[in-house]
Amino acid sequence: MKLVRFGQPGREKPGIVDSEGNIRDLSSVVPDIAGESLSPKGLAKIAKAKIDKLPKVRAGARIGPCVGGVGNFIAIGLNYSDHAAEAGMQVPKEPIIFNKAPSCICGPNDDTMYPKDAKKLDYEIELGVVIGTRARYLSKSKAMDAVAGYCISNDVSEREFQIERFGQWTKGKGCDTFGPLGPWLVTKDEIKNPQNLDMLLTVNGETRQKGNTKTMVFGVAHLVWYCSQFMVLEPGDVIATGTPPGVGLGFKPEPKFLKAGDVVRLTIDGLGEQRQKVVKFKM
């Protein structure tokens, strides 16, 4: 299933993509694509719905982030060896975990806003993993049982805030609009192998990132298991699993940071496409 959320920011409704690509309103079936609706029981309820009988959503409706009520937005750093090399850092022996503020989450086609005083705005295409079952101290063999599905995540970053302003990476990762998710939450039954998905990111039509999830240092199952050893994962939590090479910071001799007016497009096999326009800071 391809699950979506549509409508104005903060007022999104649940939806599902039908066989013809139309969005159908799921409001009569579940309250939101969030929390317990992502559990095996909740997804089974959605799967039983007569999709072709549900109301069609008008064409052109805003698509919101594909999961609502995210309590924990976890990100993994340097999880592609070639990206670690372009960043001049060693491949980690264990996953590097940091958090993106849930308040940074936005729709897949919403504008990306330059933060106040920002200078080095960057992009990172990532496979997002959405949790569907409460998970604590998982065994490695049961890790995938906790996964509801997958989505595209753009780990938008401000490199000066992240790297040069001392402390942890979080302050360069959690600014407003720094967490586009979607367009769809694709249930895991439709993604047979999350470790073999092509990824592509362009800026103004220029290919910047081109990779495949098979080159992850730590795969999806390992990351879900690993995170559960340090925190309780709840339904609706999201793990952004790292990015392949080609980020703006990595270009030589000069980095290619984003500027106002740039258009960023992201695609991952089976997960749809995002499009964001970079705009100047506004209150």
ChimeraX attribute file (.defattr): number of C-alpha atoms within 10 A of each C-alpha:
attribute: neighborCount
match mode: 1-to-1
recipient: residues
	/A:1	18
	/A:2	23
	/A:3	25
	/A:4	28
	/A:5	29
	/A:6	24
	/A:7	14
	/A:8	13
	/A:9	13
	/A:10	9
	/A:11	9
	/A:12	20
	/A:13	20
	/A:14	25
	/A:15	30
	/A:16	27
	/A:17	18
	/A:18	16
	/A:19	11
	/A:20	7
	/A:21	9
	/A:22	15
	/A:23	26
	/A:24	22
	/A:25	23
	/A:26	23
	/A:27	14
	/A:28	11
	/A:29	17
	/A:30	19
	/A:31	13
	/A:32	22
	/A:33	27
	/A:34	23
	/A:35	22
	/A:36	19
	/A:37	21
	/A:38	26
	/A:39	21
	/A:40	16
	/A:41	13
	/A:42	17
	/A:43	19
	/A:44	12
	/A:45	14
	/A:46	20
	/A:47	12
	/A:48	9
	/A:49	13
	/A:50	9
	/A:51	19
	/A:52	12
	/A:53	9
	/A:54	18
	/A:55	14
	/A:56	17
	/A:57	16
	/A:58	11
	/A:59	8
	/A:60	7
	/A:61	11
	/A:62	17
	/A:63	25
	/A:64	29
	/A:65	27
	/A:66	31
	/A:67	30
	/A:68	22
	/A:69	13
	/A:70	19
	/A:71	16
	/A:72	19
	/A:73	22
	/A:74	20
	/A:75	22
	/A:76	21
	/A:77	18
	/A:78	25
	/A:79	24
	/A:80	24
	/A:81	19
	/A:82	20
	/A:83	22
	/A:84	19
	/A:85	14
	/A:86	16
	/A:87	16
	/A:88	10
	/A:89	12
	/A:90	11
	/A:91	18
	/A:92	15
	/A:93	8
	/A:94	11
	/A:95	20
	/A:96	14
	/A:97	18
	/A:98	16
	/A:99	18
	/A:100	26
	/A:101	20
	/A:102	21
	/A:103	15
	/A:104	17
	/A:105	26
	/A:106	25
	/A:107	26
	/A:108	29
	/A:109	21
	/A:110	19
	/A:111	20
	/A:112	29
	/A:113	20
	/A:114	23
	/A:115	20
	/A:116	11
	/A:117	8
	/A:118	14
	/A:119	15
	/A:120	21
	/A:121	25
	/A:122	22
	/A:123	26
	/A:124	20
	/A:125	30
	/A:126	27
	/A:127	26
	/A:128	26
	/A:129	28
	/A:130	31
	/A:131	27
	/A:132	29
	/A:133	22
	/A:134	18
	/A:135	23
	/A:136	16
	/A:137	16
	/A:138	20
	/A:139	15
	/A:140	13
	/A:141	10
	/A:142	13
	/A:143	19
	/A:144	21
	/A:145	16
	/A:146	24
	/A:147	27
	/A:148	23
	/A:149	25
	/A:150	28
	/A:151	29
	/A:152	30
	/A:153	31
	/A:154	30
	/A:155	29
	/A:156	23
	/A:157	23
	/A:158	26
	/A:159	22
	/A:160	16
	/A:161	21
	/A:162	18
	/A:163	14
	/A:164	10
	/A:165	12
	/A:166	10
	/A:167	10
	/A:168	13
	/A:169	22
	/A:170	17
	/A:171	20
	/A:172	24
	/A:173	25
	/A:174	23
	/A:175	23
	/A:176	18
	/A:177	23
	/A:178	30
	/A:179	27
	/A:180	26
	/A:181	29
	/A:182	29
	/A:183	27
	/A:184	29
	/A:185	27
	/A:186	25
	/A:187	20
	/A:188	18
	/A:189	10
	/A:190	14
	/A:191	16
	/A:192	9
	/A:193	12
	/A:194	20
	/A:195	17
	/A:196	15
	/A:197	18
	/A:198	15
	/A:199	21
	/A:200	19
	/A:201	26
	/A:202	19
	/A:203	20
	/A:204	12
	/A:205	11
	/A:206	10
	/A:207	13
	/A:208	19
	/A:209	21
	/A:210	18
	/A:211	21
	/A:212	20
	/A:213	25
	/A:214	15
	/A:215	17
	/A:216	21
	/A:217	20
	/A:218	23
	/A:219	15
	/A:220	23
	/A:221	19
	/A:222	17
	/A:223	22
	/A:224	28
	/A:225	21
	/A:226	20
	/A:227	20
	/A:228	20
	/A:229	14
	/A:230	11
	/A:231	12
	/A:232	14
	/A:233	26
	/A:234	22
	/A:235	25
	/A:236	28
	/A:237	25
	/A:238	28
	/A:239	27
	/A:240	30
	/A:241	29
	/A:242	26
	/A:243	32
	/A:244	25
	/A:245	23
	/A:246	23
	/A:247	21
	/A:248	21
	/A:249	19
	/A:250	18
	/A:251	15
	/A:252	9
	/A:253	6
	/A:254	9
	/A:255	13
	/A:256	18
	/A:257	18
	/A:258	21
	/A:259	17
	/A:260	14
	/A:261	14
	/A:262	15
	/A:263	18
	/A:264	24
	/A:265	21
	/A:266	25
	/A:267	20
	/A:268	23
	/A:269	15
	/A:270	16
	/A:271	24
	/A:272	17
	/A:273	19
	/A:274	24
	/A:275	20
	/A:276	22
	/A:277	19
	/A:278	18
	/A:279	17
	/A:280	14
	/A:281	14
	/A:282	8
	/A:283	4
